Amino acid sequence: MSLSIRVIPCLDVDEGRVVKGVNFLDLRDAGDPVELAARYNAEGADELIFLDITASSSDRSTMYDVVSRTAESVFIPLTVGGGVRAVEDFNRLLRAGADKVSLNTAALNDPDLLNDAAERFGAQCVVLSIDARRCPDGVFTDSGFEVTTHGGRRGTGIDAVKWAIEGTKRGAGEILLNSMDADGTKEGYDLALIAMVRAEVSVPIIASGGAGKLEDFVPAVIAGADAVLAASVFHFGQLRIDEVKKVLADADYPVR
């Protein structure tokens, strides 16, 4: 593996503030997104991901403002997602300063959006975000995982691994793979989910959901992640980015 393993803080933004909860519930304020982004930039983050988690129409202008102010203050790649429904939304976010745009619900509703965005802006700008969970009682997929929407609250019955395969065939250049079962629990990444998707796709995978301690990161990379994402452990100071990079480097994984 020659490419460096990336360490990526994720900022869930709600009405211009960073928030964090457990399994997408009980959100608490974690600070100003531009200030946090500048801090992570200084601390050595390889990229940043902003997710507008409410993404209601009233908040769109707030989010574009946050993106442009952040892009002016940091010099690492910025991925933005949430509320992206059309190629024009892609265009506006990229013009505001995003380097990549993450699609979730919109891609499920209109898979051609992945093709159209990749064709217009290049696959490297298109991130397919998959909120996956183990199938609950009465739901069956070949992989045992289904795609969810609405912050993991609504199941689709779509096989998460098959959706990853289709999404990359349609032009997604990267997958943000979020385990809804692990989200916010701090009990480790869902290694089985990562490994199943890794076995089927060649694009980079960002592992998301479950980071709680330094020992959680290397197993995610062993399972197949090209990047490890965390939120609350960084926001509330339990872990630092340089500590995560040291653990990866000590395991002989290249880091920047």
N, C-alpha and C positions, 0 to 999 in steps of 0.2 A: 504494500500500500504506500504509494508515494505522496498522495495528497494529504495535507494536514487535516486532522480532525478538528472541526470547528466547534467552538463553545458559544452558544447563542442565548442571551437573555430574551425572554418573551414578555412584552408589556401588553396586558389586556387593558384596553382604554375604553372608559365609559364616560361620555360627556366631558371629555378633555382631561380626565384623571385616570391614573393607573389603579386598577383594582385587582384583588386576588381572592379566590374562595377555594372551597373543597368540592370536587365534582360539580364545578360551575355554580355552586350555591353559596350563600352566606358571604357575599362579597364584602371586603373591607378595603379602605383607601390605602394605597401604597405610594402615593406621591405624584409629583408633576412629571409627565412623560418626557419633556424636553430636558429637565434637570437629571432625571434618571438615565436617559440616553447618553448625556454628556459624561456622567459618572462611569457608565459601563464602557464608553469609548476610551476613557482615560485608564480604566482598569484592564484593558486588553481584550475586550469582547471582539470576536471575529465578525459578527454580524448582529443585527437587531431585528426582531420581529414585532410589529405592532398589530394587534388584532382589535378592531373596533367591535366589542362584543355585543353592544346593543344595536348598532348599525341602523338605527331608525333614521328616517329621512331628515329629521330635525337636527341630527348630530353630524350630518355629512360635512357641512362647512367647517365645523369644529375640527373634524379629523383632517381635512385637507390643510388647515392652518397648522395643526400639530405636526403633520408630516413635513411641511415646508420649513417650519422653524427647526425641527430636528435635523433635517438634511443640511441646513446651514451650519449647524453646530457640531456635527459628527462627520467622520471621514471613513466610515465602514459601511458595507452594504446594508440597506434597509428594505425589509420585506413588509408589505402592508396587506392586511386582509380584513374582511368584514364588510358586508353590504355591497360587494362588487357584483353587479348584475348584468353588465353589458361591456362590450369592448370599449365604449366611451369612458366608462368608469376607470378601466385600466389606463387609458390614455391620460385621464386627469391625474391619477395618482402618480404615474411615471413623470408627468410634467411637474408635479408638486415636489418631486425629489425622491420618490421611491425608486429602488433599483429592481425590485421584483414585486409581483402582486400575487397574493394567495387567494385561491378560489375554493369554496366549499359547497354550500347549498346551491349556488348558481350553476355550478358545473353539473350537479346532480339533476337540476331542473332542465338544463340545456347543455348536454355534453358537447355540442358543437362549439360552444363558447371557448372550450380549450383549443380546438382546432383553429378557430378564428384568431384568438389572441396569440397563439404560437406563430401563426402565419404572419401576423402583422408586426409583432414585437420581438419574435424569436423565443424559442423554447426556454432559453436561460432566464427569461423574465416571468415564466409561468410556473407557479408553485401550486400543486394540487394538495389541498389540506383535507385529510381524512380523519374524521372523528369516529374511531372504531371501538366497539365493545364486544365482549363475548355474548353470543346469542342468548337471550332470556328464554324461559320456558315457552315452548310453542313456536319458536322461530328457529329455522334450520338453514344453514349455508354449508357449502362444502368445506370451508376453512374453519367454521365454528365462530367466525367473527362477522358482525354486520356493521354497516355504515349507519351513523346516526346524524340527525340534524338538530337544530335548536339547542345547542349547547349540551348535546348528549341526551336530551330528554325525549327525543322522538326517534324511534327505530324506523328503518326503511326496508329491512329484509334483504338489502343488497349485500352480496358477499364483499367484504372489505378488500380481500386479496384480489379478487377478480376486478374490482373497481380500480385498484392501483394499476393493474395490467392495462385495462382499457384507457385509463387516464394518460398513462405514459405513451401509449400508441397514438393517442390523439394530440400529443405535443407537450404535455407537462414535462418540464425539465428537472423537476425536483418534487419530492413528496414530503410533506409535513405530516408525520404519522403520530396522531395523538390518541393515546389510550384513555378512553373515558373512564374505564374501571380504575385506572391508576391516578388519574388527574387529581393533584392536590393532596394525595394520601401520604406522600413522602416515603413510600414503601418500596421504591425501585421501579424501573421501567418494565413494561410488559415485554419480556424477552422473546416469548413465543410469537407474539404478533410481529415484532421486528424481523425475526428470522424467517417467518413465512413470507413476508413481503419481499425481503432481500433475495429470497430464492427465486423470485419471479420477475423482478425488475432490475434494470441496470443503472437507472438514474440515482443520484444521491438521495439518501433518506435522512431526514431530520427526526430523531427520536424525541417524543414529547410525552410528558405525563408521568409523574411518579418520583422524580429526583428528590432525594431527601438527605443523602449523606454522600461523602466523597467516594465511598465504596460502590455507589450505584452506577457510576459513569462508565468504567471500563467494561463491565458486562454488556452494556448496551452496544458498545463498539464491537465487541466480540460477536454479538448477535447479528451485526451487519449495519449499524448506524454509521453514517459519514459525518454526522453532526449531532451534538447533544444539546437539548434545549432545557432550560429551567426558568422558573419564574419566582415563586415566593421565597425559595431559599436564597436567591440573590437579593430580592427586594428588601427582605427583612434581616439581611446581614448574617444568616446562618452559615453561608458558604461564600467564598470569593472566587472570582474567575481564575485568578492565578493559582489558587489551590487546586481547582479542577484540572487546569492544564498541567500542573506538576504531577498529579496522579496519572494522567494519561501518558505523560512523557516517561514517568518511571516504569510504565508498562510497555515501553518501547513503541508508543504511537507518536508519530510526528505531530507537533503542534506549532502554531505560529508564535 
